[in-house]
Amino acid sequence: MSYQAPKGTFDLLPPDSATFLAVRAALSAPARRAGYAYVETPIFEDTALFARGVGESTDVVSKEMYTFEDKGGRSLTLRPEGTASVLRAVLEHNLHRGALPVKLWYSGSFLRYERPQAGRYRHFSQVGIEAVGVEDAALDAEAVLLAVDAYAALGLRDVRLLLNSLGDRTCRPAYREALQAFLRGLDLDAETRSRVEINPLRVLDDKRPEVLRQLEEAPLAADHLCDDCKAHHEQVRALLTAAGVTFEDAPRLVRGLDYYTRTTFEFVHDGLGAQAAVGGGGRYDGLSESIGGPALPGVGWALGVDRTVLALRAEGVEPAVDDPVQVFAVPIGPEAVGPLFGIVTELRRAGIRADLAYGGRGLKGSMKAADRSGATRALVVGERDLADGVAQVKDLTSGEQVAVPLTELVARLQEELR
């Protein structure tokens, strides 16, 4: 019997895997420079964490979660997103009782039962940040700027930033009532009508054309912001403008999770078709209370690694990746295997990526393997070379070959390859 990866998932294989690693590193680099420390949470959590934190009216919770009962009768869910898990870890380990804000970044796999299509998989990878414990427009602006810098460092030019404010617990109720009154007058299916009563903002996130047409005159959150939320939003906009960040005001942007308050943003790439969003986030000042913690403001984002790779390909951009091998060692005859094995080990310990021709292949087959490896140097050693205390170093680009004393080999390759 032949097995295949489950529907909606894929295997990440060389050489594509090198690109994904480079993207993950680039997306997290600005956050690491800004003092964000790495956090890793379990791949599954108590189901109630996501039901209460993400929101039972969201598609994520109501339709897309992988939920199961373990042998102890507990309901567990494979994590569909990162923020609720990270905030749970902050609260459980009392990180919020130390210096604030708690600044964390993460990278990992997430799972949602979605209809598979290009750019939307059931198993996907994200890099994210969370800054917890401080309510400050400057922190919102920092979060946005870190993502902007990450995309720019990768060489992406066509990523657009959409920005909005959803208000807070002071002004959101009045907006909610106005939105519900509007939505109740529309021609909506039964499921959407029930969503109007639970969380009307979810309706604004509906992507169906027949619904979007009816939402053109829907009231906007921006028209219902209280003075504090207006001031907060204007400060975020001013700080981003001063930092040279171009953004588009998007008054209908709500995103797909219930916990967002005030600043909400999304990064889109028009070269990806229907799945244009490559990342996004916002402020979530009420999330801590919803999962049983104290009042604890926070802001963060998650950037999709898979979609960022698709965006790079749409623009024809190749991120810089490390060649898997710099030096490929070729023993001629069994007597050369031991000495070359030791040389390869020494090269690796000196920071040089090196490999060895295994399996007793002849010179011709081993040199083909050297070419396929991507190495720029081949070390060829036979019985005579060992007697002379040298290795033949061949430049696989120019074809030039020179004999180098074994005692000088590591230092010389370090000099040439640095």
N, C-alpha and C positions, 0 to 999 in steps of 0.2 A: 504494500500500500504506500502511495506517495502522499505526503502531507504538504499543505500549502499554508501560508500566512492567513490568518482570519480575514474575512471581508472587511475592507475599510482600513486595513493596516498595511505596512510595507516594511521590508527589510532594508536597512541602511547599509550599503556595501561600498567598498573602495571602487573607484576613486571618489564617488560622490560623498562618502562619509568624511573625507578630509575637508570638503567645502562646508559641511554642516558643523564640524568642529570649529572651523575658522569663524563661522557666523556666530556661534554661541560665544566664543571668546570676544568677538568684536562688540556684540550687544551688551555684554556685561562689563567691558573695560571701563567705560565712563563712570559707572556706578562704583566700581572698585576704587577708582581714583578719588571718588567723592566720599569715601569712608564707609561704604556699605560692606557689611561682612556676610559671608556665605551662610545659608541655612538650608537644611534638608529635612523634609517631613516625610512621614510614611506614605506609601502609594495608596493606602486605603484609610478611611476615617469612619467614625461614627456617622451613620446616615443623617442623624438630626443636625449635625454641624452644618451640612450643606442645605438641608431643608430650611433651617432657621436663618442661616447666614446669607445664602445666595438668594433664597426666596422661593416659596412653593409655587408662585404663579409664573415663574420663568420657565422657558422651554428646557433649560438645563436640568432643572429639578423635576419638572412634570413629565418630561419625555426622554431625556438623554442620558440619565445616570445609569451606570452599571452597579446595581444594588444586589446584595446577596446576604443570606443568613449563614453565619459561621457555625461551627459545631457546638458552640456554647449558647446558641440561640440569639446572638446579637446581630442586629442589622448593620451591615457595613457597606460602604460605597467606595468604589475606585475613584480617586480624586478627579473631578471634572475641571477644576481650576485651582489656583494657588493661594489666593488671598486669605480665604477662611482658614486654611490649614496653618499658614504662617502666623496669623493672629492668634489662633488657638495655642500654638507653641509659645508665643510671646507671653500669653496669660498664664499658661500652665507652669512655665519656668520663671515667672515673675521678672521678666526682662524689663517690663514697664516700670519697675520700682527702682531702676538705676537711672543712668544718664539718659535724657530724652533730647531728640527723638531716637528711638531704636531704629537703626538703619540696616536693613537686611536685603540680600539679593539671593535668588534661587535659580536653578536651571533643572528641568526635568521633563518627564513624560506625563501626559494627562489623557483622560479617556472619556469620550462621549459617544453615545449611540446615535449617530447622525447618518443621513443619507450620503454615502460616499460620492465625492466628486472632486475635480481638480481643486486643490487648495483646501479641502475640507475632509479630514480623515477621522476615523474613530480613535486612532492613537496618534497623538501629535506632541510636538515638543515646544516648550516656551522658555524664555528667560524673563524673569520678573524682578521687581523691586518693591519693597514696602518700607515706608517711613512712618513710624507709629509714635503717638504720644504728644504731638505738637500740632496745633491749629494755626497755620501761618501761610499766607499767600506765597511767600518766598519759597516755602518748601514745595508747594504745588508747582511753581515755576521751575524749581530745580529738577523735579521729577520729569517734567516735560522736556526740559533742555537736555537731560541725560539721554533720553531716547532720540531726540533730534541729532545729537552728536554721534550716537551709535550708528544711526542710518547713514549719516554723512561720512563717517570713517570707513564704511563699507563701500563707498563710492556711489550710493544710490542718489539719483537726482530728481526722480519723479514721485517722491513720497510727499503727500499733502497732509497737513495737520489741521484737523477740525476741532474746534473748541466751543464749549458751552458751559453754562452753569444751571444746575437743577434746583438751586435753592436749598433750604434746610428745614428743620422741623418747625421753624417759626412761620415761614412763608409757603411751604409746600402744601399744607392743608387747603388753603384758599385756591391754589392752582389745581389741586386734585379735584376739588368740587367743580371748578369751571370746566375742566377737561371731561369729567364724567358727564356733566350736563350736555356737553357737545356730543360726546360719543354715543350717548343713549338715543340720540336722534338719527343715527346712521343705520344703514342696512348691513348688519353684521351677522355672522353665523353664531350659533348658540355658544360655542366654546369661547369666541371672542367677546361676546356679550358678558359672559361670566367673568372674563378677565377684566372687563371695564369696572366691575364692582370690587374685585380683589386688588388690582393694581393697574389703574388706567394707563400709566406710563408705558407698560408693556405693549399696549396697542400701538403706540407710536413707533415701536421697534419692528412692527410687522412689515415684511418685505413683499407681500403679495400686491400686485398692481391694482386689483379691485379694491383693496383696502387703502392703499396709498392715495388713490384718486379722491377718496372721501376725506382724507386727512389734510387736504391743502389749506383749509380754513380753520384748522384746529388751533385753540389758544396756545400760546407759547409760554414756557417757563420764564423766559427773560422779561416778559411783561408783568410778572407777578412777584419778582424778587423783592425782598425787604431791603432796607437801606444797608444793613451789614453785609448781606450777600452781594449787593451791587458793588459795594466798596471792595469786597474781597475779590470779586471777579475783575474789576477794573485794575486792581493792583497786579493780579496775575498777568493780565494783558499788557500792562505797562512794562513789567519786568521782562517778559518775553520779547517785546518790541525793542527794549533797550539792549537785549542780548543779540539782536539781529535775527530773531526767529520770525519767519513768515507763517501766518496761520489764517484760517478762514473761520469766521464766526458761523456756527452751525446751530441755530436755535431749535432745531428738531432732533438733535442728537441726544439719545438717552442711553444707548448701549444695552446689553442684554441681561444685566444682573441688577438685583433690587437694591443692593447696598450703597449705590452711589449717591452722594450729596454734593452740592456746590460744583466745584470744578470737575468737568467730564471732558475727555478728549479721545480722539481716535486718529490713527495714522492709516491712510488709504493709498493704494497704488492703482492707477487706472489701467495698468497693463495686465491686470489679473482677472478682468471680466467681473462676473457676479460676486466672487469672493475677494472684494477689493481691500478689505481691512487687513492690514498686516500687524496691527497691534493697537493697544489703547489702554485706558485706565481712568483714574479719577480719585476723588476724595470720598471716604466712606466713614464719616464721623459717628454713625450710629451702629456700626457693625459689632463693636465690642459688646454693647449692651444686649444686642439680639442673640448673642451666643453665651450670655450669662456672665460677662465681665463688667468692669466699671466703665464709666464714660471715658473713652479713649479715642481721640481723633486719629485719622490716618490717611495716607495718600499713597498710591502706587500705580504700577502698570505691569502688563504682560505683553511681550512681543513674540509673535509667532516665528519660530525658527524655520518651519517648513515654508510658510508664505514669504518670508524674507528671501529664502533661496529662490523661490519662484520669481520674486520681484527682480532679483539680480539677473536671473536668466532672461527676463523680459527686456531688460535694458542692455543685455550683452556684457554685463560686468562680471569679471572673474576675481573673487577675493583672493588675496595672497594666502597661499597654503605652504606649509613646510613639505619639501620633498621627503617621502618616507625613508629614503636611503641616500646618503651622500657618497659612501664608499662601498664597493662590492669586492669582496676578496675571492680570488680564484686559485685554489690549490692544484698544482699539476703533480699528480701522483699522491699515493696515500701518506708518504712520509712528510708531505707539506701540510697535511690537515691539522695536526696538533699545533705546530708553530703558528699557523694562520689563525686558528681558533683563539689562541692567546692574544695575537695582535688585534683581532676584531674586538675581543673583550676589553683590551686596553683602550682602543679607540672609543668605544661606547662610554667607558668610564671617564674619558676626557671630553665628553659632550658631543662626539661626532656620531652621526647616525650611520651605522655600518651593518652589513649583512655578509653572509658567507654562502658560497655555492655548496649545497648539500647533495648527497646521493651519489657521489662518485662519478658525476658527469665528466665527459671529456672537455678539452679546452674550448672547442667550438661551441658546444652546448652551454658551457658555463659563461662564455662571453655573450651569448644571446640573452642569457638570464640577467647578466649585468646591464645590458642595454635596456631590457624591459623593466628593470628595477627603478629606473630614473636616476641612478647614481651618475655623478660627474667624474668619478675616479674609480678605476679598477686596480686592485692589487693582485699581481700575478706572481706566484712564488713556486718554483720547482726545486729539484734536488740541487742543481748547480747554484741557484740563487742562495739557498740555505748555506751551502759551503762557502759562498762569497760574503755571507752576512748582509745581503741586500734583498729588497723587494722591487719588482718592476711596477712602477706607478704609471698607469696609462690614463691620459686625459681623454675621456670618452666623447668629448665635443670636438677637439682638434685632431685626435688620433696620435698626438705626441706621446712618446714613452721614454721614461728615464729610470735609471737604477738609483735607488735611495737606500743608504745604510739603514738597517733595522733600528739602530740606536737613535736615529734622527727622524724616523718615520712619523711618529705621532706629532712631534713639534712642527714638522714641515706641513703635514696635512691640516693641522690647526691653523697655521698661518695662511695657507692657501684657501681654506674653506670658510674662514670667519666672515 
